[in-house]
Every structure is written in structure tokens, then in C-alpha cells.
Amino acid sequence: MPRYAQLVMGPAGSGKSTYCATMVQHCEALGRAVQVVNLDPAAELFSYPVMADIRELIEVDDVMEDESLRFGPNGGLVFCMEYFANNFNWLEESLGHVEDDYILFDCPGQIELYTHLPVMKQLVEQLQQWEFRVCGVFLVDSQFMVESFKFISGILAALSAMISLEIPQINIMTKMDLLSKKAKKEIEKYLDPDMYSMIEDSTNILKSKMFKKLTKSICGLIDDYGMVRFLPFDRSDEESINIVLQHIDFTIQYGEDLEFKEPKECEEDKSALVDEYFQDPVDE
């Protein structure tokens, strides 16, 4: 039987641990067994039980206190992850092998792990050798995505992870429940964006012709190939959580031996469902 894994990635503060806790609770309500592995050696507190915790292997604080290493917080975390990559046997022993495993890996937020360092790619390859079907879940904080430039930066970070890891990836805007009604309306256009419109919106801000041309090329690439789209994630809305889970399950073909349905939010009716999510509730 195949095993299933979500690599939960994203910048620090994007809501990775909250996403894991919410998804575990949601799956438990559905009668599904989902486990979480913490891969952040700098983590302090999280509100979910873990089946394995990298801090049992190595911690950032211990590395930083080692006078022979003399690492700061960022260098210490990179050292921890490289040490982890050389000790995958610890992870294998911690995971065991239960039929139909479904595991969320709560990953660190340092962007270099998904750009030029090989650690996360090595992890993906190792999981695949252990018969895991792996899906990347890249989170961005919706509260910081209401401006074109910030949105484009978020897209480039998501693309970097997708290209580096070479696995299917679902991109999610988190913390939708914290947005005001006005902010939700403003951010709606970023879920399925028209990149060429964003170029027009940014024309007056960009003064350099060189950067205008670069921005136009980036936006054109993203728009022409449909490379990045986002799903809203509202932890207070069961339908929102379920739509995200359906997309991930479809990507890794979870339960393919069962009668499987495509995600509720298909391309044909995607915009309709997004409109429904942002529609103001009818006053009773």
C-alpha cells in the first residue's frame, strides 16, 4: 500500500503549525488517521500531538551554545537540517511502517532550504524511496498579500520551492479568517490572478524601465503557463478546509483503490466557488 505525505512549507509566521493542527482536527472528524512530524529544530510550542520531533535528534539552541561551532540562529538551523539529512535512519525508525500512512511534515520556514540547499530535496527523495506519495503544501499569509509586489514575491517563493523539490504543489493563502470583509474583497483577485492586470496596476510605482521589463516578463511567464494559483484557507470554515484537503488528496491520489471523486473545486467552476466563499452572508 502506498503511503502519503504533505510537506507543509512557507515563510516563518505563515501558519504552518496552525495548518497542521487544523488539518489533524478536521481529519479526525472525518474518521481519518493523520499524523504530524515536526521538522523545525527551532520550534517552541505547537498545538498538536507529534509522532516524531526533530528536536529529539538535534535542537537549534544546543547548536548555538556549542562554542566550537559558533553559529547564529540561521546558521544553526541550517546545520541542524544538514545533520538531519545525514541521519534519515532516525526518521525511518520514528515513522515505522503502518499501512495507509498519511503524514504531515511541519517544515522550517527558512527560504534557503527551498532554493539552493539540497536538504529538502534529499528528504523528498528519501520519502519516495519509502513509498510515500509526496505533495508540497506552500503557505503564504493572506494579510501580507494585498499588494501586487508582495503577491509577486510570494509567487516567486512558491515557484522556487516547486522547481527545487520537483513534486506536485498546492499553494494556500492562510489566515483568511483574520481578514476583514473589505480585505477579503481586495484579496479575492489574488486567488486566481490576472498577472497582466497587476502589471498595469504597478506601472506608476516602477520608475526603472529595466525593472518594468523584468516584472512584465515574470508576470507573463506566470500568467501564460498558469504556474501558480492559490486556495483560500479559513480555519473557521469547514468547507474551506475540505476544499484544500480534496485538492491535496487528488494530487497524491489518496484512496485511489476506493471510489474517488475529483476535487469539488474543479477548473470549470473554480471562480464560482471562490465567489461563493467571498459572498457576504445574507442577513436573517
ABEGO torsion letter per residue (X at the ends): XBBBBBBBBEBBGAGAAAAAAAAAAAAAAAGBBBBBBBABAABABBABBBABBAAAABBAAAAAABAAAGBBAAAAAAAAAAAAAAAAAAAAAAAEBBBGBBBBBBBBABAAAAAABAAAAAAAAAAAAAGBBBBBBBBBBAAAAABAAAAAAAAAAAAAAAAAAGBBBBBBBBGAAABBAAAAAAAAAAABBBAAAAAAAAAAABABAAAAAAAAAAAAAAAAAGABBBBBBBAABAAAAAAAAAAAAAAAGBGAABBBBBBABBAAAAAAAAAAAABBBBBX
